[in-house]
């Protein structure tokens, strides 16, 4: 059993060195590095490990914890564990935190357990709040577009989430530029504070550059937070010499397995690592810094299995400047 109360005294200097960026033209600031709960907060991770991760994050100015209804394993478990951590250690720090969650992927059986209907989204938000033990989340996302549901219905559900007081802001995840632009127009007409997009983006995956999302978000004054900024660990030094026994590929291959580490990819990673070394950075630091260098990415959303990884991620903020030659070389390596 968990203790009914516990004492946690955060680092009093936690806000001194973190960079905070506005989410587009909104008044909300997010830390340049956010903590994702996609991995390492389900029922296969010890509670003490989860505690050490969130303590390290918050002690170093990471105020944003990002979740979704289906994060686990099992689905919903990450929200439950986050709720336990919030209740036990962050009761007096709720107003210092940004808690976000999402709905869109399958959560329960039958025709109402996924996608973008009003029924599913609002029911899922209620379930998420119960698991989190919160009255509201700061950001509620539609997790992915649903071509089978009218966009007006999905955006209307997001409006209801805000009007009910169960979400302060809304976001869209995995949308492309044209669809996001249509959604933004609807949300503007409904006076809904749509402030941010969450999309996969890293040196090796440039989808948001090609589908219009990155540039459209910037033009419309919407933020962009990027998940998989390290390509699930491939853009680190973890796989330079093969697959370590304690790596994600070896330990939890649900989303990344050994077939991903091709000879071509390995050569790209080695070349990027060499460039990072020339810059005096690790590959992970350079990869995160690259995302933040042009001011169009609000925050990089990185997971972690060890506290040191969080500290390493924050280290990227020491140098986010790139020369034109470095940017050109990164583009060339990524395009091979």
N, C-alpha and C positions, 0 to 999 in steps of 0.2 A: 504494500500500500504506500501511496505517496503521502508525505507529510501534509497536513492541512495548510501550513504556512511555512515559508522559508525566507531567509534574508539574502538579498543580493545587493551589493554596493558597487554600482558601475564605476568605471574609471572617471574621475572628475574632469579629466582633460580629453574626453573622448571626441569633442567637437573641434579640437584645436587644429588638426591636420587634414581632416577629410574635406574633400571638395564636394559642394552641393550645387546641382544644376537645376534650373527650372524646367519643368516638364512642358516644353513648348512655350506658349505665351501665358500659361496659367500661373497662379500664385504658388503652386506646390513645388517644393524643391525635393529632389531625390539625391541620395549619395551617389557619387560617380561609380561606386561599386556597391551592388546590392547582393543579398544572400538568397539563393534559390533553394527551395525545399523539394525539388523534383526527385533528387536522389538523397539517400542517407538520412531520411526522416520517417521512414516507414517501419514496419514491424520486424525488419531484419537488422536494425541498427540499435545498439544499446543506448538506453536513455542518457547515461553519463556522457557518451560521445556526443549526442545531440546537444546536451547542455553546454559542453565545452565549445561547440561550434557557435552557438548563439551568444554566449558570453564573450567570446573573442570578437565576434562581429560587432556587437553593440559597444564593447569597450573601446573599439577603434573607430567609432562614428558611423558604422553601418546601421542605419535606422529603418531600412526597408527589407521586410521579409516577404518573399513572393511564393504563393501557393496556388493550387488548383484543386477542385473537388476530387479529381481522380489520382492525385499523387499518392504514392504508397511505396511499396506494396503493404497491404491491400489498398484499393481505392478508398480514399477518405482518411487513411491512417496518418498521413502527414499533417492534415488539419487537426486531427485528434491530439497528436503529439505536440503540435504547436500550441494548441489550447492548454495542454498541461503545463508547458513551459511558461506561457503567458500568465496563467493563474498562479503558478508557484513562485515565479521570480520577477515578473514584470508588471504586477498589479499597479504599482505606483508610477509606471513609466509608459502607460498606454498612449498618452498624448505626445510622447516622443517618438512613437513608432508609426510607420506606414505598413499596414497589413493589406495585401492584395490577394484575391483569389479569382477563380475563373470557372466557367461552365461551358460545355460544348461537346466533350467526349462522353462516351457511354459510362453511366453510373449505376443504372439499375435496369432490369429486364423490362421488355415491352416497348410500345411505341412512344412513350413519354420520357424515356430515360437518357436522351442525348439530343444533339443538334441545336436548333435555335428557336424552338417554339416558346411562346410566352409561358405556357404551362411548365415546361421543363426548366427554363432559366430561373423563374421566380421560386419554384419548389427547390431547386438546387441551392440557390442562395440561402434560403431558410435552413436547409440542412447544413450548409457550410458554417453558418453562424452558430448553430447548435454545437457542431464539433469544435469550433474555435472558442466557444464560450464568450462570444462577443455580441454586442448590440448592433454593431455596424462594421463593415470593412471600409478601408480608405479608398480602394480601387476595386471595382468589379468588372471583369473582362468577359466578353464573348470570346471563347477560346479558339474558334475557327469558323469560317464562313459556312453557311448552310444554304445551298442553292435550292433546296426543296421548300424553304420557308420564306415568305415575303420579307424583304429586308426591313420594310416598315414595321412588321410585327416584332422582329428581333430588337430593333432600335426602340420600339415602344416599351418592350420589357425592360430594357436598360433604363429608360426614363422612369418607369415605375419603381425600379430599385432605388433610384435617387430620391424620388418624391416620397417614398415610404420612410426615408431616413436610414435605410439599411446599407446604403453605399454613399460615399461622399463624392466620388468621381467615377467615371467609367472609362474603359479602355477596350481596344480591339486587338486580337491576337491572330497572327497568321493570315491577315488580309493582304490583298495586293493593292497597288495604288488606286486604280479606278474604282474598285469596290469600296475601299476606305473613303474615297472622296464622296461617293454617293451617300454612304452612311453618315459622314460628317455633316453633310448638308441637312439630313433628316434630324440629326441630334441637335444641330444649331436651331432649327425651327422649333424643336421641342424644349429649347432652353436647358439642355442637358450638358453638364460640364464634362465633355469628352476631351481628355487631355493627353492620352498616350497610346502608342501602339507597341505591342510586344511581338518581336519577330526573331527568327534565327538569322544570325549575321556573324560572320567571322572572316578572317583572311581567305579561307578556302571556300566559303559559301557566300556568294555575292548575290543571292536571289533578290534581295530588296533593292539592289542597284538596277537590276534588269526588269523588275515588274513594276517599277514606278513608286514603290512604297516609300523609300527613303526620301526621295526628292519631294514627293507630294506632301508627306508629313511635314517636312521643313517649310514648304511654301504655305501650308495651311496653319502653321504655328502649333503643331502637335508634337509631343515628345516621342522619342523612340528608345525603348529599352530592349537590349539584345540578349537572347538566350543562346546557349551553346557557344559563348565567345571563344572558348578554347577547344571547340569541336570534341566535347566530352573527354578532354584530356589529351587528344592527339597533338594539339598545339602547345605541348609542354615538353620537358625533357624526359618524360616517363617512358617513351617508346623509342628513344634514339637507338637503343641497343637490344631491341626485342620486347617481349611482353613480360613485365614483372609479375610475380605470383600474387601480389596484393593489389594489382591494377583493376580498373573497372572491367576491362575485357575478360580478365581471369576470374574476377569475383562476382560480377553482376552483368552478364552479357545480354540482358533483355533488350537494350537499345544500341549496344556496341559490341561486336564480336571480332574474332581474329581475322575474319575475311575482309574487314575494313582496312587493315594495315597492309596495303599492297606495296609492291616494290616502288611504284611510281609515287605513291603518297609518302613513303618513307624517305625517298630522295627529296621531295619538297620540304618535308619537316626538317631534315638535316640542313638543307640550304638556308631555310629560314632561321634555324638555330644559329648558324654561322653568322648571319647578319645581326641577329640579336646580340651575340657575343661582341661583335665589333662596336655595337652601340653601348656596351656595358650593361646589358640587360639579359635576363633569362628569356627564353622563348615565350613563356607565359606572360611575362611583363610586357614584352614588345607587342604581343598579340592583343592584349587589353588596351595598351596605349594607342595602338593603331586605330582601334574602334573609336576612341575618344578624340583623336587628333584634330578633326575638322569641325567640332562643335555641333554636329548634327545628331549625335547619339547622346541621350540624356544620361543613361546609366548602363553599365554592363552587368548582366545578371549571371553570377557565377555560383556554382555549387561548390561544396568542399566535403571531404571526408576527414580531414585533419585540420586543427586550428592553424598550423603553419601555412597551409595553403591559402587561407584567408589573408594572413599577413603578407604572403607573397603577392597575392592579387592586388592588395592595396599599394604595394611597392611600385606598381605600374604607374601610379600617379606622379611619381617623381620626375618623369620625362615623357611627355606626350607630344614632343616636337619631332618632326621628321623632315629631313631634307627632301627636295624634289627627286634626287637620285635614289634615295632609300625607298620612297614611295613607288617609284618606277620599277625598282628591282623586286619589291614585294608583289606588285601586280604581275610581273613577268613570271616569277616563280609560281604564283597561284594559277596562272593560265596554262601552265605546261600540261 
